[in-house]
Amino acid sequence: MACAATRLLCAARFVSPRPGLWELASAAPYNPAPGVGAPGTAGGLEGEFHVGGGYAGCPRCGATSYVKCGRCEQLSCWRSESPMSTCGACGNVARVGGQLTTVQRVD
């Protein structure tokens, strides 16, 4: 996940309280070591996605929700009071809409 405000990376942790339901439980700053590339893809998660009740927000800017970019398909934090979002990964600006059903997992 990339912070929309700072464009810095965060590691997002999803939990599944029941089959087919995923909740964003936490996020932590992710700072790859110099010379280390982005994490490799390790499959995906499918189902219904929400923000967990205990989610404290983006550790970089405090935004309390997230969106998936329609252009690059990466997750970014999002201030849900705004109808628009800016992708922290590619900079795409778009109106938020729809329901998230898949998230690419990386390890």
N, CA, C and O atoms as a DFTB+ gen file, in Angstrom:
428 C
 N C O
     1  1       0.855      -1.158       0.000
     2  2       0.000       0.000       0.000
     3  2       0.902       1.223       0.000
     4  3       1.946       1.237       0.653
     5  1       0.490       2.253      -0.741
     6  2       1.271       3.482      -0.789
     7  2       0.458       4.618      -0.173
     8  3      -0.752       4.709      -0.381
     9  1       1.121       5.471       0.574
    10  2       0.462       6.621       1.178
    11  2       0.159       7.647       0.088
    12  3       1.056       8.052      -0.651
    13  1      -1.090       8.062      -0.012
    14  2      -1.493       9.032      -1.024
    15  2      -0.875      10.404      -0.761
    16  3      -0.627      11.156      -1.704
    17  1      -0.625      10.737       0.493
    18  2      -0.083      12.058       0.834
    19  2       1.427      12.137       0.650
    20  3       1.942      13.147       0.172
    21  1       2.138      11.082       1.024
    22  2       3.602      11.125       0.995
    23  2       4.212      10.302      -0.134
    24  3       5.382      10.480      -0.475
    25  1       3.412       9.395      -0.718
    26  2       3.839       8.445      -1.753
    27  2       4.870       7.447      -1.243
    28  3       5.560       6.804      -2.034
    29  1       4.974       7.316       0.069
    30  2       5.858       6.332       0.687
    31  2       5.090       5.040       0.925
    32  3       3.865       5.055       1.053
    33  1       5.806       3.926       0.985
    34  2       5.173       2.617       1.128
    35  2       4.790       2.292       2.563
    36  3       5.419       2.745       3.520
    37  1       3.730       1.487       2.680
    38  2       3.279       0.922       3.954
    39  2       2.986      -0.555       3.717
    40  3       2.555      -0.941       2.631
    41  1       3.216      -1.364       4.719
    42  2       2.844      -2.772       4.670
    43  2       1.466      -2.894       5.308
    44  3       1.296      -2.582       6.486
    45  1       0.484      -3.346       4.534
    46  2      -0.890      -3.492       5.025
    47  2      -1.112      -4.940       5.444
    48  3      -0.674      -5.868       4.764
    49  1      -1.796      -5.123       6.572
    50  2      -2.115      -6.468       7.062
    51  2      -3.627      -6.643       7.070
    52  3      -4.348      -5.901       7.738
    53  1      -4.098      -7.636       6.317
    54  2      -5.515      -7.972       6.275
    55  2      -5.760      -9.227       7.091
    56  3      -4.935     -10.140       7.100
    57  1      -6.889      -9.272       7.774
    58  2      -7.300     -10.470       8.502
    59  2      -8.655     -10.907       7.953
    60  3      -9.413     -10.101       7.413
    61  1      -8.943     -12.198       8.101
    62  2     -10.194     -12.747       7.612
    63  2     -11.010     -13.285       8.788
    64  3     -10.762     -14.398       9.250
    65  1     -11.991     -12.497       9.282
    66  2     -12.797     -12.960      10.405
    67  2     -13.746     -14.105      10.038
    68  3     -14.212     -14.837      10.911
    69  1     -14.024     -14.251       8.748
    70  2     -14.829     -15.372       8.257
    71  2     -14.486     -15.566       6.776
    72  3     -14.008     -14.631       6.134
    73  1     -14.718     -16.737       6.233
    74  2     -14.387     -16.979       4.827
    75  2     -15.046     -15.954       3.905
    76  3     -16.239     -15.670       4.020
    77  1     -14.248     -15.406       2.992
    78  2     -14.768     -14.451       2.021
    79  2     -14.811     -13.012       2.493
    80  3     -15.200     -12.129       1.729
    81  1     -14.422     -12.753       3.731
    82  2     -14.417     -11.393       4.260
    83  2     -13.003     -11.038       4.704
    84  3     -12.381     -11.787       5.458
    85  1     -12.489      -9.892       4.235
    86  2     -11.161      -9.417       4.604
    87  2     -11.269      -8.026       5.180
    88  3     -11.980      -7.175       4.646
    89  1     -10.556      -7.794       6.281
    90  2     -10.546      -6.481       6.923
    91  2      -9.121      -5.976       7.040
    92  3      -8.219      -6.717       7.430
    93  1      -8.923      -4.705       6.698
    94  2      -7.629      -4.073       6.899
    95  2      -7.453      -3.876       8.396
    96  3      -8.173      -3.091       9.014
    97  1      -6.502      -4.585       8.974
    98  2      -6.310      -4.563      10.427
    99  2      -5.251      -3.563      10.858
   100  3      -5.394      -2.916      11.896
   101  1      -4.184      -3.428      10.068
   102  2      -3.108      -2.516      10.448
   103  2      -2.252      -2.191       9.235
   104  3      -2.306      -2.868       8.208
   105  1      -1.472      -1.147       9.382
   106  2      -0.490      -0.776       8.360
   107  2       0.723      -0.232       9.094
   108  3       0.599       0.403      10.141
   109  1       1.891      -0.486       8.535
   110  2       3.142      -0.032       9.140
   111  2       4.037       0.526       8.049
   112  3       3.983       0.057       6.912
   113  1       4.859       1.517       8.368
   114  2       5.791       2.028       7.362
   115  2       6.648       0.894       6.815
   116  3       7.110       0.034       7.565
   117  1       6.852       0.902       5.523
   118  2       7.702      -0.096       4.874
   119  2       8.841       0.652       4.196
   120  3       8.617       1.463       3.297
   121  1      10.041       0.378       4.626
   122  2      11.222       1.040       4.087
   123  2      12.193      -0.023       3.588
   124  3      12.981      -0.559       4.367
   125  1      12.141      -0.331       2.282
   126  2      13.053      -1.356       1.772
   127  2      14.510      -0.906       1.918
   128  3      14.822       0.280       1.813
   129  1      15.371      -1.856       2.156
   130  2      16.800      -1.555       2.279
   131  2      17.327      -1.060       0.935
   132  3      16.817      -1.466      -0.109
   133  1      18.331      -0.198       0.941
   134  2      18.910       0.275      -0.315
   135  2      19.330      -0.900      -1.192
   136  3      19.967      -1.844      -0.723
   137  1      18.967      -0.830      -2.463
   138  2      19.337      -1.887      -3.398
   139  2      18.363      -3.042      -3.438
   140  3      18.502      -3.942      -4.266
   141  1      17.371      -3.031      -2.549
   142  2      16.369      -4.097      -2.532
   143  2      15.166      -3.614      -3.320
   144  3      14.666      -2.516      -3.077
   145  1      14.700      -4.417      -4.255
   146  2      13.550      -4.036      -5.066
   147  2      12.246      -4.212      -4.312
   148  3      12.233      -4.558      -3.130
   149  1      11.171      -3.971      -5.000
   150  2       9.843      -4.149      -4.419
   151  2       9.627      -5.614      -4.093
   152  3      10.237      -6.479      -4.720
   153  1       8.756      -5.916      -3.107
   154  2       8.481      -7.311      -2.776
   155  2       7.898      -8.044      -3.981
   156  3       7.306      -7.429      -4.868
   157  1       8.070      -9.343      -4.001
   158  2       7.537     -10.150      -5.095
   159  2       6.071     -10.474      -4.892
   160  3       5.594     -10.520      -3.758
   161  1       5.368     -10.696      -5.961
   162  2       3.957     -11.048      -5.892
   163  2       3.811     -12.465      -5.345
   164  3       4.568     -13.366      -5.707
   165  1       2.833     -12.644      -4.474
   166  2       2.622     -13.957      -3.861
   167  2       1.163     -14.372      -3.928
   168  3       0.642     -14.941      -2.969
   169  1       0.491     -14.097      -5.044
   170  2      -0.906     -14.476      -5.165
   171  2      -1.828     -13.338      -4.791
   172  3      -1.409     -12.183      -4.712
   173  1      -3.088     -13.669      -4.560
   174  2      -4.055     -12.629      -4.265
   175  2      -5.079     -13.067      -3.247
   176  3      -5.187     -14.244      -2.902
   177  1      -5.821     -12.095      -2.779
   178  2      -6.926     -12.324      -1.853
   179  2      -8.212     -11.985      -2.594
   180  3      -8.253     -11.022      -3.359
   181  1      -9.249     -12.762      -2.376
   182  2     -10.530     -12.508      -3.017
   183  2     -11.623     -12.497      -1.970
   184  3     -11.551     -13.217      -0.975
   185  1     -12.621     -11.689      -2.195
   186  2     -13.767     -11.630      -1.300
   187  2     -14.271     -10.218      -1.137
   188  3     -14.143      -9.382      -2.031
   189  1     -14.841      -9.970       0.011
   190  2     -15.372      -8.664       0.375
   191  2     -14.326      -7.967       1.253
   192  3     -13.801      -8.580       2.182
   193  1     -14.021      -6.713       0.975
   194  2     -12.977      -5.991       1.700
   195  2     -13.550      -4.791       2.440
   196  3     -14.357      -4.031       1.905
   197  1     -13.106      -4.642       3.694
   198  2     -13.546      -3.538       4.543
   199  2     -12.376      -3.050       5.392
   200  3     -11.287      -3.623       5.366
   201  1     -12.623      -1.988       6.139
   202  2     -11.663      -1.508       7.131
   203  2     -12.075      -2.106       8.461
   204  3     -13.236      -1.989       8.854
   205  1     -11.150      -2.746       9.166
   206  2     -11.447      -3.329      10.466
   207  2     -11.714      -2.260      11.516
   208  3     -11.200      -1.146      11.414
   209  1     -12.506      -2.588      12.511
   210  2     -12.871      -1.651      13.560
   211  2     -11.693      -1.106      14.346
   212  3     -11.765       0.009      14.863
   213  1     -10.618      -1.859      14.448
   214  2      -9.453      -1.409      15.200
   215  2      -8.379      -0.739      14.355
   216  3      -7.308      -0.415      14.869
   217  1      -8.645      -0.525      13.061
   218  2      -7.638       0.069      12.187
   219  2      -7.350       1.510      12.619
   220  3      -8.260       2.337      12.687
   221  1      -6.092       1.802      12.907
   222  2      -5.690       3.118      13.421
   223  2      -5.409       4.131      12.320
   224  3      -5.172       5.302      12.618
   225  1      -5.427       3.723      11.077
   226  2      -5.175       4.641       9.971
   227  2      -3.782       4.483       9.397
   228  3      -2.938       3.767       9.937
   229  1      -3.567       5.166       8.299
   230  2      -2.269       5.131       7.631
   231  2      -1.198       5.660       8.578
   232  3      -1.366       6.737       9.152
   233  1      -0.112       4.933       8.751
   234  2       0.932       5.380       9.680
   235  2       1.710       6.593       9.167
   236  3       2.470       7.203       9.919
   237  1       1.529       6.938       7.921
   238  2       2.249       8.068       7.347
   239  2       1.421       9.353       7.354
   240  3       1.972      10.438       7.547
   241  1       0.088       9.245       7.142
   242  2      -0.732      10.470       7.060
   243  2      -2.000      10.441       7.910
   244  3      -2.642      11.477       8.089
   245  1      -2.375       9.267       8.440
   246  2      -3.556       9.169       9.289
   247  2      -4.860       8.876       8.567
   248  3      -5.887       8.726       9.228
   249  1      -4.868       8.787       7.231
   250  2      -6.102       8.476       6.498
   251  2      -6.677       7.156       7.006
   252  3      -5.928       6.214       7.267
   253  1      -7.991       7.081       7.148
   254  2      -8.607       5.928       7.801
   255  2      -9.267       4.923       6.858
   256  3      -9.958       4.014       7.319
   257  1      -9.067       5.069       5.558
   258  2      -9.617       4.091       4.629
   259  2      -8.600       3.852       3.511
   260  3      -7.488       4.377       3.550
   261  1      -8.989       3.062       2.524
   262  2      -8.077       2.742       1.433
   263  2      -8.869       2.480       0.157
   264  3     -10.059       2.169       0.201
   265  1      -8.191       2.611      -0.971
   266  2      -8.787       2.358      -2.275
   267  2      -7.787       1.594      -3.135
   268  3      -6.594       1.541      -2.837
   269  1      -8.302       1.009      -4.203
   270  2      -7.461       0.341      -5.193
   271  2      -7.487       1.185      -6.459
   272  3      -8.560       1.523      -6.959
   273  1      -6.326       1.521      -6.975
   274  2      -6.210       2.361      -8.158
   275  2      -6.745       1.630      -9.392
   276  3      -6.430       0.461      -9.613
   277  1      -7.542       2.314     -10.178
   278  2      -8.064       1.740     -11.408
   279  2      -7.029       1.664     -12.511
   280  3      -7.224       0.949     -13.495
   281  1      -5.932       2.389     -12.363
   282  2      -4.883       2.366     -13.389
   283  2      -3.822       1.309     -13.077
   284  3      -3.587       0.409     -13.883
   285  1      -3.179       1.415     -11.906
   286  2      -2.062       0.495     -11.594
   287  2      -2.465      -0.658     -10.670
   288  3      -1.675      -1.577     -10.453
   289  1      -3.684      -0.617     -10.126
   290  2      -4.250      -1.652      -9.261
   291  2      -3.543      -1.808      -7.918
   292  3      -3.676      -2.844      -7.267
   293  1      -2.795      -0.794      -7.498
   294  2      -2.154      -0.811      -6.182
   295  2      -3.105      -0.185      -5.162
   296  3      -3.979       0.602      -5.525
   297  1      -2.933      -0.534      -3.897
   298  2      -3.720       0.065      -2.826
   299  2      -3.066       1.362      -2.364
   300  3      -1.842       1.488      -2.342
   301  1      -3.909       2.320      -1.995
   302  2      -3.446       3.581      -1.415
   303  2      -4.370       3.933      -0.264
   304  3      -5.539       3.546      -0.250
   305  1      -3.841       4.664       0.697
   306  2      -4.711       5.158       1.754
   307  2      -5.637       6.218       1.150
   308  3      -5.352       6.761       0.083
   309  1      -6.749       6.510       1.838
   310  2      -7.754       7.432       1.301
   311  2      -8.517       8.066       2.451
   312  3      -8.909       7.387       3.400
   313  1      -8.720       9.347       2.358
   314  2      -9.560      10.071       3.319
   315  2     -10.996       9.979       2.794
   316  3     -11.360      10.655       1.832
   317  1     -11.799       9.139       3.434
   318  2     -13.122       8.783       2.920
   319  2     -14.111       9.942       2.867
   320  3     -15.172       9.808       2.258
   321  1     -13.792      11.074       3.486
   322  2     -14.697      12.228       3.377
   323  2     -14.602      12.885       1.998
   324  3     -15.428      13.733       1.661
   325  1     -13.605      12.503       1.200
   326  2     -13.426      13.043      -0.148
   327  2     -13.952      12.058      -1.185
   328  3     -13.712      10.857      -1.065
   329  1     -14.670      12.543      -2.207
   330  2     -15.124      11.641      -3.269
   331  2     -14.007      11.261      -4.238
   332  3     -14.190      10.376      -5.074
   333  1     -12.855      11.920      -4.133
   334  2     -11.734      11.681      -5.035
   335  2     -10.569      11.068      -4.269
   336  3     -10.445      11.248      -3.057
   337  1      -9.715      10.340      -4.990
   338  2      -8.506       9.803      -4.382
   339  2      -7.333      10.000      -5.339
   340  3      -7.502      10.084      -6.556
   341  1      -6.151      10.070      -4.759
   342  2      -4.911      10.125      -5.530
   343  2      -4.125       8.872      -5.204
   344  3      -3.892       8.569      -4.033
   345  1      -3.719       8.148      -6.221
   346  2      -2.958       6.920      -6.001
   347  2      -1.556       7.277      -5.515
   348  3      -0.853       8.073      -6.136
   349  1      -1.167       6.680      -4.403
   350  2       0.160       6.905      -3.856
   351  2       1.248       6.227      -4.657
   352  3       2.423       6.560      -4.503
   353  1       0.885       5.275      -5.517
   354  2       1.870       4.559      -6.319
   355  2       2.123       5.238      -7.664
   356  3       3.275       5.447      -8.044
   357  1       1.047       5.585      -8.393
   358  2       1.235       6.126      -9.748
   359  2       0.771       7.564      -9.915
   360  3       1.029       8.175     -10.952
   361  1       0.087       8.121      -8.908
   362  2      -0.361       9.513      -8.979
   363  2      -1.694       9.718      -9.669
   364  3      -2.142      10.859      -9.782
   365  1      -2.348       8.663     -10.137
   366  2      -3.646       8.776     -10.790
   367  2      -4.672       9.394      -9.834
   368  3      -4.748       9.010      -8.667
   369  1      -5.457      10.350     -10.332
   370  2      -6.524      10.971      -9.544
   371  2      -7.849      10.511     -10.141
   372  3      -8.064      10.621     -11.348
   373  1      -8.741       9.993      -9.289
   374  2     -10.012       9.465      -9.788
   375  2     -11.092       9.549      -8.722
   376  3     -10.807       9.642      -7.528
   377  1     -12.343       9.515      -9.182
   378  2     -13.500       9.451      -8.284
   379  2     -13.572       8.041      -7.718
   380  3     -13.395       7.064      -8.447
   381  1     -13.832       7.934      -6.426
   382  2     -13.923       6.631      -5.764
   383  2     -15.313       6.053      -5.980
   384  3     -16.319       6.748      -5.833
   385  1     -15.356       4.769      -6.330
   386  2     -16.633       4.100      -6.520
   387  2     -16.432       2.613      -6.675
   388  3     -15.328       2.157      -6.971
   389  1     -17.491       1.857      -6.476
   390  2     -17.420       0.410      -6.653
   391  2     -17.044      -0.312      -5.382
   392  3     -16.859       0.294      -4.327
   393  1     -16.937      -1.617      -5.506
   394  2     -16.615      -2.485      -4.375
   395  2     -15.359      -3.274      -4.695
   396  3     -15.253      -3.869      -5.767
   397  1     -14.418      -3.284      -3.783
   398  2     -13.188      -4.042      -3.939
   399  2     -13.484      -5.529      -3.776
   400  3     -14.138      -5.925      -2.811
   401  1     -13.007      -6.363      -4.713
   402  2     -13.233      -7.803      -4.621
   403  2     -11.934      -8.605      -4.692
   404  3     -11.928      -9.790      -4.359
   405  1     -10.838      -7.985      -5.116
   406  2      -9.548      -8.674      -5.155
   407  2      -8.441      -7.716      -4.739
   408  3      -8.488      -6.521      -5.029
   409  1      -7.455      -8.261      -4.059
   410  2      -6.264      -7.522      -3.661
   411  2      -5.074      -8.399      -3.968
   412  3      -5.053      -9.571      -3.593
   413  1      -4.081      -7.849      -4.644
   414  2      -2.863      -8.595      -4.952
   415  2      -2.000      -8.642      -3.696
   416  3      -1.698      -7.605      -3.105
   417  1      -1.614      -9.814      -3.301
   418  2      -0.768      -9.986      -2.109
   419  2       0.685     -10.026      -2.535
   420  3       1.029     -10.618      -3.558
   421  1       1.532      -9.393      -1.745
   422  2       2.971      -9.440      -2.010
   423  2       3.686      -9.872      -0.734
   424  3       3.243      -9.566       0.373
   425  1       4.776     -10.572      -0.899
   426  2       5.594     -11.007       0.232
   427  2       6.986     -10.467       0.070
   428  3       7.846     -10.714       0.915
